[in-house]
Amino acid sequence: MSVLVLGGAGYIGSHAVYQLIDQGEQVVVVDSLETGHIGAVHPNSTFYEGDIRDLDFLRKVFKKESIDAVIHFAANSLVGESMENPLKYFDNNVYGTQVLLKAMVEHDVKHIVFSSTAATYGEPEAVPITEEMPTIPTNAYGETKLTMEKLMKWTEQAHNINYASLRYFNVAGARESGETGEDHRPETHLVPIILQTALGQRPHITIFGEDYDTEDGTCIRDYVHVEDLISAHLLALDYLKAGGKSDVFNLGSNQGFSVKEMIDTARTVTGKEIPAVGGPRRAGDPSVLIASSKKAKHVLGWQPSRTSITKIMQDAWDWHVSHPHGYSEGVEHR
Ligand code: UFG
């Protein structure tokens, strides 16, 4: 039997494929390559290029391959873009998941691990954020992910497909052995932007707001290493296959770092100056987001082992140094 990874050519999805194959799993990858990269597709996976909104395409994949579980990363994920073009987000994320669930029902596939987000909570009433706190998204992206969770909840009741929805905080870092890493176009995330500045590809980093109610005035986020994040997916898959009940889990490292602390960490790791200038706040940014991941640790047995921010930055830096132009020089899929 194989695990189907949707979005397996993306940053987080490709890390999942590598870990699954390390564990001896057979992996089928589906990716539209709209934001994913052919160079990120594991050479020992079976790859299909296509869109999850295309039911006939998904039917062909499910018919040809023996799939017993799905890990779903195939979604658009830029907060700013979702505010400018919400319908794109509802179409790709929500409708795409609807089509996927239909195909899973038709082919009797019973388990799905799903990539959700801290953006489902909106502005938190307190930190650390637990799974019981209200979900009031402040952007269309978070709303689509919350709607996708609800789609799974109601589908489970009718068709007995169990799911684990994993709400990510700020994912960073790269696979230690260097086969895959972070390459978004356009890049909007803090860590790669800092490191592109360290490489001299940007003149400076702009700090979005220095007047927040935090110690140094900049936003605080909870950074989790992508490899630790993926290990939680593999545990969630085992949990579902063992009959675990559908549930929602936060994935973070329970510690917060400010934008300035992240830039300072990068200066230490890279030995580069990394010019930074202050700028206005970015719309929709909460000041502090920190996860409680107690539930994932308790229920799934998750034990993140790369929680040092220096380690996260170092692994991201190693990837950037070895791939200064991302996947343009990556290996091609066989
Ligand atoms: N930031 C800057 N300058 C930049 C880029 C980012 O100051 O050039 C700041 C942001 O304002 C924010 C912090 O760095 O305070 C982190 O920003 P990111 O864009 O890297 O990440 P976000 O916290 O905005 O969002 C990420 C994911 C979302 C997810 C969210 C949940 O991209 O998908 O975490 O916490 F919803």
Boltz pocket constraint, residues with backbone or C-beta under 6 A from the ligand:
constraints:
  - pocket:
      binder: B
      contacts: [[A, 77], [A, 78], [A, 79], [A, 117], [A, 118], [A, 119], [A, 168], [A, 169], [A, 170], [A, 171], [A, 188], [A, 189], [A, 190], [A, 191], [A, 193], [A, 205], [A, 206], [A, 207], [A, 208], [A, 209], [A, 219], [A, 220], [A, 221], [A, 259], [A, 282], [A, 285], [A, 286], [A, 289]]
      max_distance: 6.0
